[in-house]
Amino acid sequence: MEVHFPPDVQAKLEEMARDTGRGSDELVADAVLGLFDELARTREMLDGRYSDLDGGRVKPIDGEEAYRTLMQNTETQRRRRRA
């Protein structure tokens, strides 16, 4: 498989390959595998949270209510810092 990068990305890849003494193909393979692992962990976390909602173990919060609460908490923190 061939992968083509924009010149700035290619330059960074070549620099990292030189700095680490590893091949650029090895660096790209590690990066892709790391991305896949992270996506799998994210998917597991989201599936678990959805199961919690679907099973009634947690209750959803209205978006507007959550935003108001966040803004109130933020303002409280700001006041504490000023005092």
DSSP file (Angstrom, degrees, kcal/mol; ACC not computed):
  #  RESIDUE AA STRUCTURE BP1 BP2  ACC     N-H-->O    O-->H-N    N-H-->O    O-->H-N    TCO  KAPPA ALPHA  PHI   PSI    X-CA   Y-CA   Z-CA
    1    1 A M              0   0    0      0, 0.0     2,-0.4     0, 0.0     0, 0.0   0.000 360.0 360.0 360.0 140.6    0.0    0.0    0.0
    2    2 A E        -     0   0    0      2,-0.0     2,-0.4     0, 0.0     0, 0.0  -0.915 360.0-167.3-111.0 138.6    1.2    3.5   -0.8
    3    3 A V        -     0   0    0     -2,-0.4     2,-0.5     2,-0.0     0, 0.0  -0.989   5.4-157.2-124.6 133.2    0.3    6.5    1.3
    4    4 A H        -     0   0    0     -2,-0.4    -2,-0.0     6,-0.0     0, 0.0  -0.936  10.2-169.6-113.7 131.5    0.9   10.1    0.2
    5    5 A F        -     0   0    0     -2,-0.5    -2,-0.0     1,-0.1     0, 0.0  -0.812  32.0 -97.2-114.6 155.1    1.2   12.9    2.6
    6    6 A P     >  -     0   0    0      0, 0.0     4,-2.6     0, 0.0     3,-0.5  -0.336  47.7-102.3 -61.6 156.2    1.3   16.7    2.2
    7    7 A P  H  > S+     0   0    0      0, 0.0     4,-2.4     0, 0.0     5,-0.2   0.840 120.6  52.5 -54.1 -38.5    4.9   18.0    2.1
    8    8 A D  H  > S+     0   0    0      2,-0.2     4,-1.8     1,-0.2     5,-0.1   0.895 112.3  44.8 -68.4 -37.6    4.8   19.4    5.7
    9    9 A V  H  > S+     0   0    0     -3,-0.5     4,-2.5     2,-0.2    -1,-0.2   0.903 112.7  51.8 -69.8 -41.2    3.6   16.0    7.1
   10   10 A Q  H  X S+     0   0    0     -4,-2.6     4,-2.6     1,-0.2    -2,-0.2   0.902 108.7  51.3 -60.9 -41.6    6.2   14.1    5.0
   11   11 A A  H  X S+     0   0    0     -4,-2.4     4,-2.3    -5,-0.2    -1,-0.2   0.917 110.9  47.5 -63.9 -42.8    8.9   16.4    6.3
   12   12 A K  H  X S+     0   0    0     -4,-1.8     4,-2.5     2,-0.2    -2,-0.2   0.902 112.1  50.5 -64.2 -40.5    7.9   15.8    9.9
   13   13 A L  H  X S+     0   0    0     -4,-2.5     4,-2.4     2,-0.2    -2,-0.2   0.929 111.9  46.6 -63.2 -45.9    7.7   12.0    9.3
   14   14 A E  H  X S+     0   0    0     -4,-2.6     4,-2.3     2,-0.2    -1,-0.2   0.883 112.2  51.3 -64.7 -38.1   11.2   12.0    7.8
   15   15 A E  H  X S+     0   0    0     -4,-2.3     4,-2.8     2,-0.2    -2,-0.2   0.923 111.4  46.8 -64.8 -44.0   12.5   14.1   10.6
   16   16 A M  H  X S+     0   0    0     -4,-2.5     4,-2.4     2,-0.2     6,-0.3   0.892 110.5  53.1 -66.1 -38.2   11.1   11.8   13.2
   17   17 A A  H  X>S+     0   0    0     -4,-2.4     4,-1.7     2,-0.2     5,-0.8   0.921 112.3  45.0 -61.4 -43.6   12.4    8.7   11.4
   18   18 A R  H  <5S+     0   0    0     -4,-2.3    -2,-0.2     1,-0.2    -1,-0.2   0.938 114.5  48.8 -63.4 -46.6   15.9   10.3   11.4
   19   19 A D  H  <5S+     0   0    0     -4,-2.8    -2,-0.2     1,-0.2    -1,-0.2   0.840 120.6  35.2 -64.8 -34.4   15.6   11.3   15.1
   20   20 A T  H  <5S-     0   0    0     -4,-2.4    -1,-0.2    -5,-0.2    -2,-0.2   0.634 100.5-127.2 -96.1 -14.9   14.4    7.9   16.2
   21   21 A G  T  <5 +     0   0    0     -4,-1.7     2,-0.3     1,-0.3    -3,-0.2   0.677  69.5 123.4  75.1  16.4   16.4    5.7   13.8
   22   22 A R      < -     0   0    0     -5,-0.8    -1,-0.3    -6,-0.3    -2,-0.2  -0.736  68.5-100.0-106.9 158.2   13.2    4.0   12.8
   23   23 A G     >  -     0   0    0     -2,-0.3     4,-2.1     1,-0.1     3,-0.2  -0.462  24.9-125.1 -74.7 148.7   11.8    3.6    9.3
   24   24 A S  H  > S+     0   0    0      1,-0.2     4,-2.4     2,-0.2     5,-0.2   0.856 112.5  56.3 -62.9 -33.9    9.0    6.0    8.3
   25   25 A D  H  > S+     0   0    0      1,-0.2     4,-2.2     2,-0.2    -1,-0.2   0.882 106.9  49.7 -64.7 -36.3    6.9    3.0    7.3
   26   26 A E  H  > S+     0   0    0     -3,-0.2     4,-2.3     2,-0.2    -2,-0.2   0.897 110.3  50.1 -67.2 -41.3    7.3    1.6   10.8
   27   27 A L  H  X S+     0   0    0     -4,-2.1     4,-2.3     2,-0.2    -2,-0.2   0.912 111.6  47.8 -63.7 -43.1    6.3    5.0   12.4
   28   28 A V  H  X S+     0   0    0     -4,-2.4     4,-2.6     2,-0.2     5,-0.2   0.919 110.9  51.2 -64.8 -43.4    3.2    5.2   10.2
   29   29 A A  H  X S+     0   0    0     -4,-2.2     4,-2.5     1,-0.2    -2,-0.2   0.917 111.0  48.2 -60.6 -43.2    2.2    1.6   11.1
   30   30 A D  H  X S+     0   0    0     -4,-2.3     4,-2.4     2,-0.2    -1,-0.2   0.904 111.8  49.9 -63.1 -41.2    2.6    2.3   14.8
   31   31 A A  H  X S+     0   0    0     -4,-2.3     4,-2.1     2,-0.2    -2,-0.2   0.916 112.0  47.1 -64.6 -43.2    0.6    5.5   14.5
   32   32 A V  H  X S+     0   0    0     -4,-2.6     4,-2.5     2,-0.2    -2,-0.2   0.921 112.6  49.1 -66.1 -43.8   -2.2    3.7   12.6
   33   33 A L  H  X S+     0   0    0     -4,-2.5     4,-2.4     1,-0.2    -1,-0.2   0.899 110.5  51.4 -62.0 -40.2   -2.3    0.9   15.1
   34   34 A G  H  X S+     0   0    0     -4,-2.4     4,-2.4     2,-0.2    -1,-0.2   0.897 109.6  50.1 -62.5 -40.6   -2.4    3.4   18.0
   35   35 A L  H  X S+     0   0    0     -4,-2.1     4,-2.6     2,-0.2    -2,-0.2   0.923 110.3  49.5 -63.5 -44.8   -5.3    5.1   16.3
   36   36 A F  H  X S+     0   0    0     -4,-2.5     4,-2.2     2,-0.2    -2,-0.2   0.908 111.0  49.9 -61.7 -42.0   -7.2    1.9   15.9
   37   37 A D  H  X S+     0   0    0     -4,-2.4     4,-2.2     2,-0.2    -1,-0.2   0.922 111.8  48.1 -62.1 -44.1   -6.6    1.0   19.5
   38   38 A E  H  X S+     0   0    0     -4,-2.4     4,-2.4     1,-0.2    -2,-0.2   0.900 110.9  50.7 -64.9 -41.1   -7.9    4.4   20.7
   39   39 A L  H  X S+     0   0    0     -4,-2.6     4,-2.5     2,-0.2    -1,-0.2   0.888 109.5  51.1 -63.2 -39.0  -11.0    4.1   18.5
   40   40 A A  H  X S+     0   0    0     -4,-2.2     4,-2.3     2,-0.2    -2,-0.2   0.912 110.9  48.0 -65.1 -42.2  -11.7    0.6   19.9
   41   41 A R  H  X S+     0   0    0     -4,-2.2     4,-2.3     2,-0.2    -2,-0.2   0.902 112.6  49.2 -64.4 -40.6  -11.4    2.0   23.5
   42   42 A T  H  X S+     0   0    0     -4,-2.4     4,-2.7     2,-0.2     5,-0.2   0.914 110.4  50.6 -63.8 -43.0  -13.7    4.9   22.6
   43   43 A R  H  X S+     0   0    0     -4,-2.5     4,-2.8     2,-0.2    -2,-0.2   0.915 110.1  49.8 -62.0 -43.4  -16.2    2.6   21.0
   44   44 A E  H  X S+     0   0    0     -4,-2.3     4,-2.4     2,-0.2    -1,-0.2   0.920 111.6  48.8 -60.1 -44.4  -16.2    0.4   24.1
   45   45 A M  H  X S+     0   0    0     -4,-2.3     4,-2.3     2,-0.2    -2,-0.2   0.923 113.3  46.1 -62.8 -45.2  -16.7    3.4   26.4
   46   46 A L  H  X S+     0   0    0     -4,-2.7     4,-2.6     2,-0.2    -2,-0.2   0.902 111.7  51.6 -65.6 -40.9  -19.6    4.8   24.2
   47   47 A D  H  X S+     0   0    0     -4,-2.8     4,-2.5    -5,-0.2    -1,-0.2   0.915 110.9  49.1 -60.6 -42.6  -21.2    1.3   24.0
   48   48 A G  H  X S+     0   0    0     -4,-2.4     4,-2.2     2,-0.2    -2,-0.2   0.905 111.7  47.8 -64.0 -42.3  -21.0    1.0   27.8
   49   49 A R  H  X S+     0   0    0     -4,-2.3     4,-2.2     2,-0.2    -2,-0.2   0.895 111.7  50.1 -67.0 -39.0  -22.5    4.5   28.4
   50   50 A Y  H  X S+     0   0    0     -4,-2.6     4,-3.3     2,-0.2     5,-0.2   0.915 109.6  51.5 -64.5 -41.6  -25.3    3.7   25.9
   51   51 A S  H  X S+     0   0    0     -4,-2.5     4,-2.7     1,-0.2     6,-0.3   0.894 108.1  52.4 -61.3 -39.8  -26.0    0.4   27.7
   52   52 A D  H  <>S+     0   0    0     -4,-2.2     5,-1.8     2,-0.2     6,-1.3   0.918 114.2  42.5 -62.2 -43.1  -26.2    2.3   31.0
   53   53 A L  H ><5S+     0   0    0     -4,-2.2     3,-1.1     4,-0.2    -2,-0.2   0.944 116.4  47.4 -66.1 -47.9  -28.7    4.8   29.5
   54   54 A D  H 3<5S+     0   0    0     -4,-3.3    -2,-0.2     1,-0.3    -1,-0.2   0.849 112.8  49.1 -64.3 -35.6  -30.7    2.0   27.8
   55   55 A G  T 3<5S-     0   0    0     -4,-2.7    -1,-0.3    -5,-0.2    -2,-0.2   0.479 112.8-117.3 -84.2  -2.7  -30.8   -0.1   30.9
   56   56 A G  T < 5S+     0   0    0     -3,-1.1    -3,-0.2    -4,-0.4    -4,-0.1   0.609  78.7 125.7  79.1  11.4  -32.0    2.7   33.1
   57   57 A R  S   <S+     0   0    0     -5,-1.8     2,-0.3    -6,-0.3    -4,-0.2   0.775  79.8  25.6 -73.8 -25.7  -28.8    2.7   35.3
   58   58 A V  S    S-     0   0    0     -6,-1.3    -2,-0.2    -9,-0.1    -1,-0.1  -0.958  80.5-131.8-132.3 154.6  -28.3    6.4   34.6
   59   59 A K        -     0   0    0     -2,-0.3    -6,-0.1    -3,-0.1    -7,-0.0  -0.876  24.9-116.2-108.1 138.2  -30.8    9.1   33.6
   60   60 A P        -     0   0    0      0, 0.0     2,-0.4     0, 0.0    -1,-0.0  -0.338  24.5-136.6 -68.3 153.2  -30.2   11.4   30.7
   61   61 A I        -     0   0    0     -2,-0.0     2,-0.1     2,-0.0     5,-0.0  -0.927  23.7-108.4-111.9 135.4  -29.9   15.1   31.4
   62   62 A D     >  -     0   0    0     -2,-0.4     4,-2.7     1,-0.1     5,-0.2  -0.379  26.4-130.1 -58.4 136.0  -31.6   17.7   29.3
   63   63 A G  H  > S+     0   0    0      1,-0.2     4,-2.3     2,-0.2     5,-0.2   0.886 106.7  48.9 -59.4 -42.7  -29.0   19.6   27.3
   64   64 A E  H  > S+     0   0    0      2,-0.2     4,-2.5     1,-0.2    -1,-0.2   0.909 112.2  49.2 -64.9 -41.4  -30.2   23.0   28.2
   65   65 A E  H  > S+     0   0    0      2,-0.2     4,-2.5     1,-0.2    -2,-0.2   0.921 111.0  49.7 -63.3 -44.1  -30.3   22.1   31.9
   66   66 A A  H  X S+     0   0    0     -4,-2.7     4,-2.4     1,-0.2    -2,-0.2   0.903 111.1  49.7 -61.5 -41.5  -26.7   20.7   31.7
   67   67 A Y  H  X S+     0   0    0     -4,-2.3     4,-2.7     2,-0.2    -2,-0.2   0.925 110.7  49.3 -64.4 -44.8  -25.5   23.9   30.0
   68   68 A R  H  X S+     0   0    0     -4,-2.5     4,-2.4     1,-0.2    -2,-0.2   0.920 112.1  48.6 -60.6 -43.8  -27.2   26.1   32.7
   69   69 A T  H  X S+     0   0    0     -4,-2.5     4,-2.6     2,-0.2    -1,-0.2   0.919 111.4  49.7 -62.8 -43.6  -25.6   24.0   35.4
   70   70 A L  H  X S+     0   0    0     -4,-2.4     4,-2.4     1,-0.2    -2,-0.2   0.924 111.8  48.0 -60.2 -45.7  -22.2   24.2   33.7
   71   71 A M  H  X S+     0   0    0     -4,-2.7     4,-2.4     2,-0.2    -1,-0.2   0.886 111.5  50.3 -65.7 -38.2  -22.4   27.9   33.4
   72   72 A Q  H  X S+     0   0    0     -4,-2.4     4,-2.3     2,-0.2    -2,-0.2   0.931 112.0  47.4 -63.9 -45.0  -23.5   28.4   37.0
   73   73 A N  H  X S+     0   0    0     -4,-2.6     4,-2.2     2,-0.2    -2,-0.2   0.890 111.6  51.2 -63.8 -39.0  -20.6   26.2   38.2
   74   74 A T  H  X S+     0   0    0     -4,-2.4     4,-2.2     2,-0.2    -2,-0.2   0.926 110.5  48.1 -63.5 -45.2  -18.2   28.2   36.0
   75   75 A E  H  X S+     0   0    0     -4,-2.4     4,-2.4     1,-0.2    -2,-0.2   0.891 109.7  53.1 -64.2 -39.3  -19.4   31.5   37.3
   76   76 A T  H  X S+     0   0    0     -4,-2.3     4,-2.0     1,-0.2    -1,-0.2   0.918 109.5  48.9 -61.0 -43.6  -19.1   30.2   40.9
   77   77 A Q  H  X S+     0   0    0     -4,-2.2     4,-1.9     1,-0.2    -2,-0.2   0.898 110.0  51.7 -63.3 -40.8  -15.5   29.2   40.3
   78   78 A R  H  X S+     0   0    0     -4,-2.2     4,-1.8     1,-0.2    -2,-0.2   0.913 108.7  50.6 -63.6 -42.3  -14.7   32.6   38.7
   79   79 A R  H  X S+     0   0    0     -4,-2.4     4,-1.5     1,-0.2    -1,-0.2   0.903 108.5  52.5 -62.8 -40.2  -16.1   34.4   41.8
   80   80 A R  H  < S+     0   0    0     -4,-2.0    -1,-0.2     1,-0.2    -2,-0.2   0.891 108.3  50.8 -62.4 -39.0  -14.0   32.3   44.1
   81   81 A R  H  < S+     0   0    0     -4,-1.9    -1,-0.2     1,-0.2    -2,-0.2   0.857 110.1  49.7 -67.4 -34.8  -10.9   33.1   42.2
   82   82 A R  H  <        0   0    0     -4,-1.8    -1,-0.2     1,-0.2    -2,-0.2   0.783 360.0 360.0 -73.7 -27.3  -11.6   36.9   42.3
   83   83 A A     <        0   0    0     -4,-1.5    -1,-0.2    -5,-0.2    -2,-0.2   0.479 360.0 360.0 -76.0 360.0  -12.3   36.8   46.1
